[in-house]
Amino acid sequence: MGASQSKPEQDPSKVFYNQTPIQFAHDLVNHLSDNLDSSDIPPQRQSNLDDHIRQRIQAELARMREEEEAVHMQIENALARENLDRERDKSEATNTMEKTVKSSAVLFSDMVQVKGNIDRFGSRHDFVELPLLQAKSGAVADCYRVNPTTTLDCWKQVSEFRNAVHQVEQKYINSLR
């Protein structure tokens, strides 16, 4: 009831006829057909274009990294020169008052030289006292083995070992001076 009235009757489709004909210029039709054909890029060409663009991006990225590194090096060099100039100015100002002030570059070179001397001395220096230290160390170990429950009885051997180590350290320090 009433269902048929709420449904519009379905006509196939309505066609309107224009009384004046519509015409397009041939140039417009050709231009539109050319644009339609040109939107399809072959996959091989698209792949080549993508590769070319990727290569150019990589080249530009590498160039920018090189520029960044060059700028970084220039900044480091400028800061180093500025620090040396500042230290030199401070050193010249204080050298008029006291002659013992040195720049960090001079102190660093002195430190490297002292380290080299210590390494050279340590490598060729054979401890004459090493057998003495080994004997004292062995005496302490033997005492601990003999007295496993009363290790305080080994105080004399431990004291002798400590004294021997102290003497060797003092001789080594005095030899560096």
C-alpha positions as CSV (number, residue, x, y, z in Angstrom):
1,M,0.0,0.0,0.0
2,G,1.5,3.2,-1.1
3,A,4.8,1.5,-2.0
4,S,4.2,2.0,-5.7
5,Q,3.7,5.7,-5.3
6,S,7.0,6.3,-3.5
7,K,9.1,4.7,-6.2
8,P,9.6,6.8,-9.3
9,E,9.1,5.0,-12.5
10,Q,12.3,4.0,-14.0
11,D,12.8,5.3,-17.5
12,P,15.8,4.1,-19.3
13,S,17.7,7.4,-19.7
14,K,16.7,10.7,-21.0
15,V,18.5,12.1,-24.0
16,F,18.4,15.8,-24.7
17,Y,19.1,17.0,-28.2
18,N,20.9,20.2,-28.7
19,Q,19.4,22.5,-31.2
20,T,22.8,24.1,-32.1
21,P,25.7,21.9,-33.0
22,I,28.9,22.1,-30.8
23,Q,32.1,22.2,-32.6
24,F,35.7,22.1,-31.3
25,A,38.8,23.4,-33.1
26,H,41.1,20.7,-34.5
27,D,44.1,22.2,-32.6
28,L,42.2,21.7,-29.3
29,V,41.3,18.1,-30.2
30,N,44.9,17.4,-31.2
31,H,46.3,19.0,-28.1
32,L,44.0,17.0,-25.8
33,S,44.8,13.7,-27.6
34,D,48.6,14.4,-27.4
35,N,48.3,15.0,-23.6
36,L,46.3,11.8,-23.3
37,D,49.1,9.8,-25.0
38,S,52.0,11.5,-23.2
39,S,50.8,10.7,-19.7
40,D,51.8,7.0,-20.2
41,I,55.5,6.8,-19.7
42,P,57.0,3.4,-20.5
43,P,58.3,1.6,-17.5
44,Q,61.9,1.4,-18.9
45,R,62.0,5.1,-19.3
46,Q,60.6,5.7,-15.9
47,S,63.2,3.4,-14.4
48,N,66.0,5.3,-16.2
49,L,64.6,8.6,-15.0
50,D,64.5,7.4,-11.5
51,D,68.0,6.1,-11.7
52,H,69.3,9.4,-13.1
53,I,67.5,11.4,-10.4
54,R,68.9,9.1,-7.7
55,Q,72.4,9.5,-9.1
56,R,72.1,13.3,-9.1
57,I,70.8,13.3,-5.5
58,Q,73.7,11.1,-4.4
59,A,76.2,13.3,-6.2
60,E,74.8,16.4,-4.6
61,L,74.8,14.8,-1.2
62,A,78.4,13.8,-1.5
63,R,79.3,17.3,-2.6
64,M,77.5,18.8,0.3
65,R,79.3,16.4,2.7
66,E,82.6,17.4,1.3
67,E,81.7,21.1,1.7
68,E,80.6,20.4,5.3
69,E,83.9,18.7,6.1
70,A,85.9,21.5,4.6
71,V,84.0,24.1,6.6
72,H,84.5,22.0,9.7
73,M,88.2,21.8,9.1
74,Q,88.4,25.6,8.5
75,I,86.6,26.2,11.7
76,E,88.9,23.9,13.7
77,N,92.0,25.5,12.2
78,A,90.7,29.0,12.9
79,L,89.9,28.0,16.5
80,A,93.3,26.5,17.0
81,R,95.0,29.6,15.6
82,E,92.8,31.8,17.8
83,N,93.7,29.7,20.9
84,L,97.4,29.8,20.1
85,D,97.3,33.5,19.6
86,R,95.4,34.0,22.9
87,E,97.9,31.8,24.7
88,R,100.8,33.7,23.1
89,D,99.3,37.0,24.1
90,K,98.8,35.8,27.7
91,S,102.2,34.3,27.8
92,E,103.8,37.5,26.5
93,A,101.8,39.6,29.0
94,T,102.9,37.3,31.9
95,N,106.4,36.8,30.7
96,T,107.1,40.4,31.5
97,M,106.2,39.6,35.1
98,E,107.5,36.0,35.4
99,K,109.4,33.9,32.9
100,T,108.1,30.5,33.9
101,V,104.8,30.5,32.0
102,K,104.7,28.2,29.0
103,S,102.0,27.7,26.3
104,S,100.1,24.5,26.1
105,A,101.8,23.5,22.9
106,V,105.2,23.7,24.6
107,L,104.0,21.9,27.6
108,F,102.4,19.2,25.4
109,S,105.7,18.7,23.5
110,D,107.6,18.5,26.8
111,M,105.2,15.9,28.1
112,V,105.6,13.8,25.0
113,Q,109.3,14.0,25.3
114,V,109.2,12.9,29.0
115,K,106.9,10.0,28.1
116,G,109.3,8.9,25.4
117,N,112.2,9.0,27.9
118,I,110.3,7.0,30.4
119,D,109.3,4.4,27.9
120,R,112.8,4.1,26.5
121,F,114.2,3.8,30.0
122,G,111.6,1.3,31.1
123,S,112.1,-0.9,28.1
124,R,115.9,-1.2,28.5
125,H,116.0,-1.2,32.3
126,D,116.4,-4.6,33.8
127,F,115.6,-4.7,37.4
128,V,118.5,-5.9,39.4
129,E,116.3,-6.1,42.4
130,L,113.7,-8.3,40.7
131,P,115.2,-11.6,42.0
132,L,115.2,-10.0,45.5
133,L,111.5,-9.1,45.1
134,Q,110.7,-12.6,43.8
135,A,112.5,-14.1,46.8
136,K,110.5,-11.9,49.3
137,S,107.3,-12.7,47.5
138,G,108.0,-16.4,47.6
139,A,108.8,-16.1,51.4
140,V,105.4,-14.5,51.9
141,A,103.6,-17.2,49.9
142,D,105.5,-20.0,51.7
143,C,104.6,-18.5,55.1
144,Y,100.9,-18.4,54.1
145,R,101.0,-22.0,53.0
146,V,102.7,-23.1,56.3
147,N,100.3,-21.1,58.4
148,P,96.9,-21.3,56.6
149,T,94.8,-20.7,59.7
150,T,97.1,-18.1,61.4
151,T,98.1,-15.7,58.6
152,L,99.0,-13.0,61.1
153,D,102.1,-15.0,61.9
154,C,103.5,-13.9,58.5
155,W,103.7,-10.2,59.4
156,K,107.5,-10.2,59.3
157,Q,107.7,-11.6,55.7
158,V,105.0,-9.2,54.5
159,S,106.8,-6.2,56.1
160,E,110.1,-7.2,54.4
161,F,108.3,-7.6,51.1
162,R,106.7,-4.1,51.4
163,N,110.1,-2.6,52.3
164,A,111.8,-4.2,49.3
165,V,109.0,-2.9,47.0
166,H,109.3,0.6,48.4
167,Q,113.1,0.6,47.9
168,V,112.7,-0.5,44.3
169,E,110.1,2.2,43.7
170,Q,112.3,4.8,45.2
171,K,115.4,3.8,43.1
172,Y,113.2,3.8,40.0
173,I,111.8,7.3,40.7
174,N,115.3,8.6,41.5
175,S,116.7,7.2,38.3
176,L,114.1,9.2,36.3
177,R,115.2,12.5,37.8
